[in-house]
Amino acid sequence: MALRTEPIVLNIGPQHPSTHGVFRMRVTFDGEVIVGLDPVFGYLHRGFDKLAESRTYTQFIPLTDRLDYLASMSNNFAYCLAVERLAGIEVPERAEYIRVIMAEAMRISSHLMAVGFFLNDCGASVYTPLIYMYREREKLLDLFDMVSGQRLTYNYMRIGGVSHDLPPEFLPALRKFVQEMPAFIDEYDQLLAENEVLLARTKGVGILPRELAINASASGPVLRASGVEWDLRKKDPYSIYARFAFDIPTAETGDSYDRYWVRMQEMRQSVRILEQALAQLPEGPVRAEVPHLVRPPRGEVYSRIEAPKGELGFYIVSDGSVAPYRLHVRGPSFINLTALREMCLGWKLADAIAILGSLDIVMGEVDR
Amino acid sequence: MALVIRHAFRPIITTQYPEERLVPSKRIRAPQLVWEEERCTVCATCAKACPQGNITIVSESLPGNKYGMKHLEIDHGRCMFCGLCVEACPFDAIHLGRDYEQATYRRSQLVLTRDEVRLSEKRKASGYFRPRFEAEMPPQTLLVYGEKKGK
């Protein structure tokens, strides 16, 4: 006679450290196997989309920092691009380069954290890389601190450019970082690529098939790991990305290991872009002549960038006043969670934690 | 073993706070605002620029068709130190501060009035958006790339 089993429902989160903030998964188990999973959001809800309506266009920039707080500069960038497109503002050349430098440095910093925490989620035996990656991120935070005076919420970009020019000591430090970084990425590869624990925990686990990834509107490294060559920097170039040579790393299977691998390769490409941007950086003003209160004409705009986590879009409706009439954020972390249930079904509890870690979510962006 | 020995002779990058302190960025946006009375014209542009509405300014008429500051109150407890008030000020009268140790026992102690936010020897201004202060500040200690640690 077969052993009679009953499904059991287990809450993981919202305060569990491996749920990356305040995410809650209501998981149904049959024995040890996951048979159902409901993501529950909203524990960090702050109403950013609505707050924008009571603030001027400039006053909303510091709030965008708080969306994806591991990639604040990218959020600033996406929002400022949207407003500039709406108001028809031309950004000076030097400011464009500074923005790209910041966005790519931010991508490296965000991916370092993504990979580090993913490996941490996989178990304490691969904890060392997280500490290594904090070491590299520290250098970037020093640079951001030098430029903007903060280490997390930078509020650096402005409509029509950036708030300050780079300080004189910034460029030598960044050049040094760009020279050193490839060796450090090699070091991580050496540590991890043949790590048996990592391979056993991630190879073939949590597969996101190509069709499902597209249908679930996944973007960023999650989509590219499933074999879709889609990067907005190449496919819908914004700012000055068309001037740089870089590749779009893609993988085939779409498992947790591929998502990790794609992020590692993207860091190498970001270093390449940084090298080129540093070589081409022109002199000149860093901020266009923009009135203190920006009043875009009546109309609407959807503008998107390739943020570290995927397609970050801002949809703004303007009624011609100093504040947006409506604003909506398309946060990549939120959309990438759509396919989590399908990825986790049939796996065990520890795998669900690793799969969630490989998606790289930041709850500030999910709940908004 | 070679790895252990190599690491043992590396420079230590941890800082023994509070005995040891790093020099912050020249543009540090530390949790305080600093106000210069001589430059202020009570135009309240800073109050309008604040996304949170933390700055309260009440003006008063003075003899000779002039305006003076009757009351200034800044709620540092709700401030996010974005620096938009500093950028908005047309007369360079409000700055961000340098002192990053601002813990208090009660939230009400974070609401500061005009005498408490005034620029002084104790309450120094940061170089954020203010090149005249940036010039006199010591170079930032870089945690990893720094040649040697500051005090």
Chai-1 contact restraints between the chains, C-beta under 6 A:
chainA,res_idxA,chainB,res_idxB,connection_type,confidence,min_distance_angstrom,max_distance_angstrom,comment,restraint_id
A,R55,B,P51,contact,1.0,0.0,6.0,A-B,restraint_1
A,Q59,B,P51,contact,1.0,0.0,6.0,A-B,restraint_2
A,P62,B,M80,contact,1.0,0.0,6.0,A-B,restraint_3
A,P62,B,C82,contact,1.0,0.0,6.0,A-B,restraint_4
A,E138,B,L143,contact,1.0,0.0,6.0,A-B,restraint_5
A,E138,B,V144,contact,1.0,0.0,6.0,A-B,restraint_6
A,K139,B,V144,contact,1.0,0.0,6.0,A-B,restraint_7
A,D142,B,L142,contact,1.0,0.0,6.0,A-B,restraint_8
A,D142,B,L143,contact,1.0,0.0,6.0,A-B,restraint_9
A,D145,B,S25,contact,1.0,0.0,6.0,A-B,restraint_10
A,M146,B,S25,contact,1.0,0.0,6.0,A-B,restraint_11
A,M146,B,Q140,contact,1.0,0.0,6.0,A-B,restraint_12
A,G149,B,S25,contact,1.0,0.0,6.0,A-B,restraint_13
A,G149,B,R27,contact,1.0,0.0,6.0,A-B,restraint_14
A,G149,B,I28,contact,1.0,0.0,6.0,A-B,restraint_15
A,G149,B,R29,contact,1.0,0.0,6.0,A-B,restraint_16
A,G149,B,Y128,contact,1.0,0.0,6.0,A-B,restraint_17
A,Q150,B,R29,contact,1.0,0.0,6.0,A-B,restraint_18
A,N155,B,C82,contact,1.0,0.0,6.0,A-B,restraint_19
A,A173,B,Y145,contact,1.0,0.0,6.0,A-B,restraint_20
